[in-house]
Amino acid sequence: METRNISSKRLGEHYTVLQHPSGLTIMLCPMAGFSTAQAAITTQYGSVDLSYETAQGIQRSPAGVAHFLEHKLFESPQGDAMELFARTGANANAYTSFDKTSYYFTCTDQFQQNLEYLLDFVTHPYFTAQTVAKEQGIIAQEIVMYEDDPDWRVYFNLFQGMYHSHPIQIEIAGTVQSIQEITHETLYDCYRTFYNLNNMVLTVTGNFQPEQVLETVDRLLPPAPAASLRHLLPQEPASVARPLVEQKLQVAIPQFQFGYKLPPLEGKAQAEMLVVDELMLDLLCGESSDLYQNMYEQNLINSTFGQEVLAAPGCYASIFSGESRHPKEVARLLDQEIRIRQEQGFSPALFELGKRALYGRYAGMFERVDSMNSLLMFGFMHQMDVYSLLDRVADLTLEQVQQRLGAYRSDCSTLSIVWPQDGQEETEGSVAQHG
Amino acid sequence: MEQSFERQRLGEGIFFSSIADSKFKHSRMTVCFVLPLQEEWAADLAVVPAILTSGCRELPSLALLNRKLDELYGAALSGDVGRIGANQLLMFTIHALDERYSLHQEPLGEACAQLLCQLLLDPKGDGQSLDEKDTALEKQSLLDSIDSLVNDKRRYALMRCKQIMCQGEPAAQSKYGTREQAQQITPQSAGRAYQRMLAQARVEILYTGNGDAQGVKRVFQQAFSQVERRPLVWEIPAPKTDAGERREVTERMELAQSKLVLGFRTGGKRTGEALAQAKMMCALLGASPMSRLFVNVREKLSLCYYCVARLENANGLLLIDCGIEEQKKDQAVGEILRQVKELQEGNFTSQELEQTRLSMTSGLRAVGDSLSALETWYLTHLLEGQVVSPQEEQLAYEAVDAQQVAQAAQRLQLDTIYCLAGREAPHGDA
């Protein structure tokens, strides 16, 4: 079995990556002093995988299948896998994101038993017409719940403005209509395609013995058949579909998300660019910046303001968000600041401070059992050593950050706003009265 | 891994506690001021943490303060208002990298403690009033927070249920105070609240992590020795024990999914063994992975995506909430009450009880794996007046038997059924 040990001098820690004969990649990071262990098995199958090519040709599936599978895999003819985990006191759960579906448990006891449950239910699908119909009711309520959630709405509306045809703009759970098209056959087809062990990773962190993992995997997982799978995404132009998307909901203060659509990247290049963008966004409008202070003092933003980078297959965007009575003015100031910094550059002293702060925050991700697990998954998806993220921060140069700013184009941005149901919308000149 | 806990008195009503654990890469320190939650003070006090964490005399702007935090390896500063039962908490926290992992091994713990002391004890303003500009900004921010309570419909419905059910009791009050009071905030009124906090609150300082606790303690001891103290002594009123006449209230707003909340009285606040029994009952009913409500209301009847029970011991309440289609409300209420009755009659298996116990003890063992969970654990227990470690609490759960769970359920009395529903009542609804 191919085995690699990855270590960090800075942190004095290490983890192991194994290529198991079953096809599964295994990543193990025992952490001394912790009581909890977390194990997650993850497939590279997310909500954006609606179109893909296998040996049988090009396939399409309705929106929401990845998420539907996440709900249904817990079931077996004997009952619900949750019941098994409950017997050991473990906490099991699952989630679907744009690019992956992950099943995990955390426990403080009977680790090996729980790992058996996890590997067993994820590799033994069981769907019938009846169980699928029952789940449609639960998932429909989950979808409807998000319709009332302003944070969620303003986020997906942003993607609908930013992207012409990329499926990132469709809700992760699908729509109440699209899930009606899902049958137990759809679930089996997609399961066979995406739950091939060659497409999956097992990540384990915290309080456990590596031998227990290997013994269990050897015993439970036979080699998976070789499979060809290509994820297909529609051609997406560099431009945005709509620069402004607005909706009214029951909120007190308008909420906004303002995003720059950037060229998509893959693998390690994507991960490294994330670090550059994170620092750049901090310098631009983080809490230490003049712009943040000015907007805060003019009451244009409040403490909910923040910035993040979104990277998914075929998508890459930098997003600013928060509550504001004048979201259009906030977007204008952000764009103006980007143009000013493109010309004048960032201060070298503030760059050094920003780097130090980012370093401290990154170091914190390696100290928790759950965040370390997510980091390992990130390492698998991006084909990289996760400790190198910390080195990447330490080695960043002002020139790299400065150069990156050139990619942010005004005509590639979208503003999404959720306005209060009965409130006044922002009008030209309304800020002048306010300031 | 077991942590060591030490507590020491630093001054009148001022205590320093340290929770040592070597496995973390960060340390965390919190200064928590505790005062009775009183309507006339609540809003003025609630705005103080935000104002004080906007800057101080030496670092007078947000940008300068944040650059100082960047220098401390991105130390995270927060100023929050919270509540436990009838107490209002004003909390100031710095979460910072441990010096062992800094690039040049700088002494970060003491530097963070000094910064926190500057923010607390040397604010901008003239000594009587707090800074005018910061007060105006943070007053608006507080008003926004109050107005935005409606954004999260689930939380909003829970709050409305408590307001209706517990009128006149502390449980109905908001940690932010009322909107009307928040509108009256001035630099002078915030200054008076600040003076009250410093002089009269009980002060609990907690340090969690592996850094130099003694050094940190010395910084706080020195700084707080300059403060003139007249600590308040107050009695916490006991929450109501019995349900009144059953109320059923529906309120409407623009939304797609209705939120249903059932409010129960638990017969009063519990401590010790009785509290462990009530927590086990709540977990079995609706707060563990295979709880009765999850298995029946969600999985068997497909009525909702979530259906959860939560115990608010300090207020003597148990609340059950779920998101449903409005026309299925009666069915959901019926099933929830049926499950409560099952527990009251002892109709649950020993396997269910053991599973619940395991889930709770597993949760306790996980407390030590997170700095913030450890801090919350000890702070909550300090305020409840009895410090036990998670390991000790585990013993209390291990002693709970089926009969005690049924008895805890028998104390539940339904008081209010609250529903936050869409604008249009379903057809056939009176």
HADDOCK unambig.tbl for C-alpha pairs under 7 A between the chains (distance, minus, plus):
assign (segid A and resid 11 and name CA) (segid B and resid 101 and name CA) 6.91 0.50 0.50
assign (segid A and resid 33 and name CA) (segid B and resid 1 and name CA) 5.62 0.50 0.50
assign (segid A and resid 33 and name CA) (segid B and resid 23 and name CA) 5.94 0.50 0.50
assign (segid A and resid 34 and name CA) (segid B and resid 1 and name CA) 6.37 0.50 0.50
assign (segid A and resid 34 and name CA) (segid B and resid 369 and name CA) 5.76 0.50 0.50
assign (segid A and resid 35 and name CA) (segid B and resid 1 and name CA) 6.37 0.50 0.50
assign (segid A and resid 35 and name CA) (segid B and resid 365 and name CA) 6.39 0.50 0.50
assign (segid A and resid 35 and name CA) (segid B and resid 366 and name CA) 6.17 0.50 0.50
assign (segid A and resid 35 and name CA) (segid B and resid 369 and name CA) 6.62 0.50 0.50
assign (segid A and resid 36 and name CA) (segid B and resid 366 and name CA) 5.83 0.50 0.50
assign (segid A and resid 82 and name CA) (segid B and resid 290 and name CA) 6.92 0.50 0.50
assign (segid A and resid 83 and name CA) (segid B and resid 290 and name CA) 6.44 0.50 0.50
assign (segid A and resid 86 and name CA) (segid B and resid 289 and name CA) 6.60 0.50 0.50
assign (segid A and resid 86 and name CA) (segid B and resid 290 and name CA) 6.53 0.50 0.50
assign (segid A and resid 86 and name CA) (segid B and resid 355 and name CA) 5.48 0.50 0.50
assign (segid A and resid 86 and name CA) (segid B and resid 359 and name CA) 6.89 0.50 0.50
assign (segid A and resid 87 and name CA) (segid B and resid 355 and name CA) 5.13 0.50 0.50
assign (segid A and resid 88 and name CA) (segid B and resid 355 and name CA) 6.97 0.50 0.50
assign (segid A and resid 88 and name CA) (segid B and resid 358 and name CA) 6.42 0.50 0.50
assign (segid A and resid 89 and name CA) (segid B and resid 355 and name CA) 5.98 0.50 0.50
assign (segid A and resid 89 and name CA) (segid B and resid 358 and name CA) 4.19 0.50 0.50
assign (segid A and resid 89 and name CA) (segid B and resid 359 and name CA) 3.94 0.50 0.50
assign (segid A and resid 89 and name CA) (segid B and resid 362 and name CA) 6.01 0.50 0.50
assign (segid A and resid 90 and name CA) (segid B and resid 359 and name CA) 6.32 0.50 0.50
assign (segid A and resid 91 and name CA) (segid B and resid 289 and name CA) 6.91 0.50 0.50
assign (segid A and resid 107 and name CA) (segid B and resid 362 and name CA) 6.64 0.50 0.50
assign (segid A and resid 108 and name CA) (segid B and resid 362 and name CA) 5.72 0.50 0.50
assign (segid A and resid 108 and name CA) (segid B and resid 365 and name CA) 6.72 0.50 0.50
assign (segid A and resid 134 and name CA) (segid B and resid 302 and name CA) 6.51 0.50 0.50
assign (segid A and resid 137 and name CA) (segid B and resid 302 and name CA) 5.73 0.50 0.50
assign (segid A and resid 138 and name CA) (segid B and resid 302 and name CA) 5.29 0.50 0.50
assign (segid A and resid 138 and name CA) (segid B and resid 303 and name CA) 6.77 0.50 0.50
assign (segid A and resid 138 and name CA) (segid B and resid 304 and name CA) 5.69 0.50 0.50
assign (segid A and resid 138 and name CA) (segid B and resid 305 and name CA) 5.36 0.50 0.50
assign (segid A and resid 139 and name CA) (segid B and resid 305 and name CA) 6.99 0.50 0.50
assign (segid A and resid 141 and name CA) (segid B and resid 304 and name CA) 5.87 0.50 0.50
assign (segid A and resid 141 and name CA) (segid B and resid 305 and name CA) 5.85 0.50 0.50
assign (segid A and resid 141 and name CA) (segid B and resid 324 and name CA) 6.94 0.50 0.50
assign (segid A and resid 142 and name CA) (segid B and resid 305 and name CA) 5.53 0.50 0.50
assign (segid A and resid 144 and name CA) (segid B and resid 256 and name CA) 6.20 0.50 0.50
assign (segid A and resid 144 and name CA) (segid B and resid 257 and name CA) 6.09 0.50 0.50
assign (segid A and resid 145 and name CA) (segid B and resid 257 and name CA) 5.78 0.50 0.50
assign (segid A and resid 147 and name CA) (segid B and resid 256 and name CA) 6.53 0.50 0.50
assign (segid A and resid 148 and name CA) (segid B and resid 255 and name CA) 5.74 0.50 0.50
assign (segid A and resid 148 and name CA) (segid B and resid 256 and name CA) 6.05 0.50 0.50
assign (segid A and resid 149 and name CA) (segid B and resid 152 and name CA) 6.86 0.50 0.50
assign (segid A and resid 150 and name CA) (segid B and resid 151 and name CA) 6.83 0.50 0.50
assign (segid A and resid 250 and name CA) (segid B and resid 151 and name CA) 6.80 0.50 0.50
assign (segid A and resid 250 and name CA) (segid B and resid 254 and name CA) 6.17 0.50 0.50
assign (segid A and resid 251 and name CA) (segid B and resid 148 and name CA) 6.70 0.50 0.50
assign (segid A and resid 251 and name CA) (segid B and resid 150 and name CA) 6.45 0.50 0.50
assign (segid A and resid 251 and name CA) (segid B and resid 151 and name CA) 5.06 0.50 0.50
assign (segid A and resid 252 and name CA) (segid B and resid 147 and name CA) 5.45 0.50 0.50
assign (segid A and resid 252 and name CA) (segid B and resid 148 and name CA) 5.18 0.50 0.50
assign (segid A and resid 252 and name CA) (segid B and resid 150 and name CA) 6.90 0.50 0.50
assign (segid A and resid 252 and name CA) (segid B and resid 151 and name CA) 6.87 0.50 0.50
assign (segid A and resid 253 and name CA) (segid B and resid 148 and name CA) 6.78 0.50 0.50
assign (segid A and resid 287 and name CA) (segid B and resid 63 and name CA) 6.46 0.50 0.50
assign (segid A and resid 287 and name CA) (segid B and resid 66 and name CA) 6.17 0.50 0.50
assign (segid A and resid 288 and name CA) (segid B and resid 63 and name CA) 4.37 0.50 0.50
assign (segid A and resid 288 and name CA) (segid B and resid 64 and name CA) 6.93 0.50 0.50
assign (segid A and resid 288 and name CA) (segid B and resid 66 and name CA) 4.75 0.50 0.50
assign (segid A and resid 288 and name CA) (segid B and resid 67 and name CA) 5.40 0.50 0.50
assign (segid A and resid 289 and name CA) (segid B and resid 63 and name CA) 5.92 0.50 0.50
assign (segid A and resid 290 and name CA) (segid B and resid 63 and name CA) 6.42 0.50 0.50
assign (segid A and resid 293 and name CA) (segid B and resid 62 and name CA) 6.21 0.50 0.50
assign (segid A and resid 293 and name CA) (segid B and resid 63 and name CA) 6.10 0.50 0.50
assign (segid A and resid 297 and name CA) (segid B and resid 137 and name CA) 6.91 0.50 0.50
assign (segid A and resid 299 and name CA) (segid B and resid 137 and name CA) 6.75 0.50 0.50
assign (segid A and resid 302 and name CA) (segid B and resid 141 and name CA) 6.44 0.50 0.50
assign (segid A and resid 353 and name CA) (segid B and resid 67 and name CA) 6.94 0.50 0.50
assign (segid A and resid 353 and name CA) (segid B and resid 70 and name CA) 5.50 0.50 0.50
assign (segid A and resid 353 and name CA) (segid B and resid 71 and name CA) 5.72 0.50 0.50
assign (segid A and resid 354 and name CA) (segid B and resid 70 and name CA) 6.22 0.50 0.50
assign (segid A and resid 356 and name CA) (segid B and resid 70 and name CA) 6.45 0.50 0.50
assign (segid A and resid 356 and name CA) (segid B and resid 71 and name CA) 6.68 0.50 0.50
assign (segid A and resid 356 and name CA) (segid B and resid 73 and name CA) 5.13 0.50 0.50
assign (segid A and resid 356 and name CA) (segid B and resid 74 and name CA) 6.73 0.50 0.50
assign (segid A and resid 357 and name CA) (segid B and resid 70 and name CA) 4.59 0.50 0.50
assign (segid A and resid 357 and name CA) (segid B and resid 71 and name CA) 6.79 0.50 0.50
assign (segid A and resid 357 and name CA) (segid B and resid 73 and name CA) 4.29 0.50 0.50
assign (segid A and resid 357 and name CA) (segid B and resid 74 and name CA) 3.49 0.50 0.50
assign (segid A and resid 358 and name CA) (segid B and resid 74 and name CA) 6.35 0.50 0.50
assign (segid A and resid 359 and name CA) (segid B and resid 73 and name CA) 6.73 0.50 0.50
assign (segid A and resid 360 and name CA) (segid B and resid 73 and name CA) 4.66 0.50 0.50
assign (segid A and resid 360 and name CA) (segid B and resid 74 and name CA) 5.49 0.50 0.50
assign (segid A and resid 360 and name CA) (segid B and resid 97 and name CA) 5.87 0.50 0.50
assign (segid A and resid 361 and name CA) (segid B and resid 74 and name CA) 6.22 0.50 0.50
assign (segid A and resid 364 and name CA) (segid B and resid 25 and name CA) 6.40 0.50 0.50
assign (segid A and resid 364 and name CA) (segid B and resid 26 and name CA) 6.65 0.50 0.50
assign (segid A and resid 367 and name CA) (segid B and resid 24 and name CA) 5.96 0.50 0.50
assign (segid A and resid 367 and name CA) (segid B and resid 25 and name CA) 5.99 0.50 0.50
